[in-house]
Amino acid sequence: MTLEEYRLLCGWSKNEMARKASMDFNTLQKAMNGEAVSINTANKLARALSTELGRTIRIPDIDGLIVK
């Protein structure tokens, strides 16, 4: 699943997703647009999704997420 698909599954707005992942909205937007992000950013996204969904989401589980 892509970040967008996970976002919709969680019922989050983009602003809420950025807040839940403790990151700036622009950083989230870069990740969602397929731009490379740091491992720290990728981990924050995976943790936020895991917490919300009650299961482990790993970085490779997020289609299109590119880590520098």
C-alpha positions as a LaTeX table, in Angstrom:
\begin{tabular}{lrrr}
\hline
Residue & $x$ (\AA) & $y$ (\AA) & $z$ (\AA) \\
\hline
Met1 & 0.00 & 0.00 & 0.00 \\
Thr2 & 1.13 & 3.54 & $-0.67$ \\
Leu3 & 1.32 & 6.29 & 1.95 \\
Glu4 & $-1.87$ & 7.75 & 0.49 \\
Glu5 & $-3.67$ & 4.42 & 0.81 \\
Tyr6 & $-2.46$ & 4.03 & 4.41 \\
Arg7 & $-3.54$ & 7.61 & 5.14 \\
Leu8 & $-7.04$ & 6.93 & 3.87 \\
Leu9 & $-7.20$ & 3.61 & 5.75 \\
Cys10 & $-6.37$ & 5.47 & 8.96 \\
Gly11 & $-8.95$ & 8.16 & 8.20 \\
Trp12 & $-6.34$ & 10.91 & 8.54 \\
Ser13 & $-6.01$ & 14.22 & 6.76 \\
Lys14 & $-2.51$ & 14.97 & 5.51 \\
Asn15 & $-2.05$ & 17.46 & 8.34 \\
Glu16 & $-3.10$ & 14.83 & 10.88 \\
Met17 & $-0.76$ & 12.26 & 9.36 \\
Ala18 & 2.16 & 14.68 & 9.61 \\
Arg19 & 1.26 & 15.45 & 13.23 \\
Lys20 & 0.89 & 11.77 & 14.18 \\
Ala21 & 4.29 & 11.06 & 12.61 \\
Ser22 & 5.87 & 14.08 & 14.35 \\
Met23 & 7.02 & 15.72 & 11.15 \\
Asp24 & 6.56 & 18.87 & 9.13 \\
Phe25 & 3.77 & 18.84 & 6.54 \\
Asn26 & 6.27 & 19.59 & 3.76 \\
Thr27 & 8.35 & 16.56 & 4.72 \\
Leu28 & 5.27 & 14.36 & 4.54 \\
Gln29 & 4.37 & 15.88 & 1.18 \\
Lys30 & 7.84 & 15.01 & $-0.17$ \\
Ala31 & 7.45 & 11.40 & 0.97 \\
Met32 & 3.99 & 11.19 & $-0.59$ \\
Asn33 & 5.30 & 12.65 & $-3.86$ \\
Gly34 & 7.97 & 9.96 & $-4.16$ \\
Glu35 & 10.92 & 12.15 & $-3.17$ \\
Ala36 & 13.66 & 10.53 & $-1.10$ \\
Val37 & 13.37 & 11.03 & 2.65 \\
Ser38 & 15.70 & 10.21 & 5.53 \\
Ile39 & 15.56 & 6.88 & 7.34 \\
Asn40 & 14.39 & 8.81 & 10.40 \\
Thr41 & 11.40 & 10.19 & 8.49 \\
Ala42 & 10.56 & 6.76 & 7.08 \\
Asn43 & 10.73 & 5.23 & 10.56 \\
Lys44 & 8.43 & 7.92 & 11.97 \\
Leu45 & 5.86 & 7.17 & 9.28 \\
Ala46 & 6.05 & 3.42 & 9.83 \\
Arg47 & 5.70 & 3.84 & 13.62 \\
Ala48 & 2.70 & 6.17 & 13.32 \\
Leu49 & 0.95 & 3.78 & 10.95 \\
Ser50 & 1.77 & 0.77 & 13.13 \\
Thr51 & 0.36 & 2.50 & 16.21 \\
Glu52 & $-2.84$ & 3.53 & 14.46 \\
Leu53 & $-3.46$ & 0.19 & 12.75 \\
Gly54 & $-2.41$ & $-2.02$ & 15.66 \\
Arg55 & 0.02 & $-4.05$ & 13.58 \\
Thr56 & 3.60 & $-3.74$ & 12.46 \\
Ile57 & 4.14 & $-1.67$ & 9.33 \\
Arg58 & 7.73 & $-1.78$ & 8.09 \\
Ile59 & 9.35 & 0.65 & 5.69 \\
Pro60 & 9.31 & $-1.93$ & 2.84 \\
Asp61 & 5.55 & $-2.32$ & 3.42 \\
Ile62 & 5.01 & 1.26 & 2.22 \\
Asp63 & 4.97 & 1.21 & $-1.59$ \\
Gly64 & 6.76 & 4.13 & $-3.21$ \\
Leu65 & 8.49 & 5.29 & $-0.04$ \\
Ile66 & 12.06 & 6.14 & $-1.05$ \\
Val67 & 14.76 & 6.34 & 1.62 \\
Lys68 & 18.01 & 8.25 & 1.00 \\
\hline
\end{tabular}
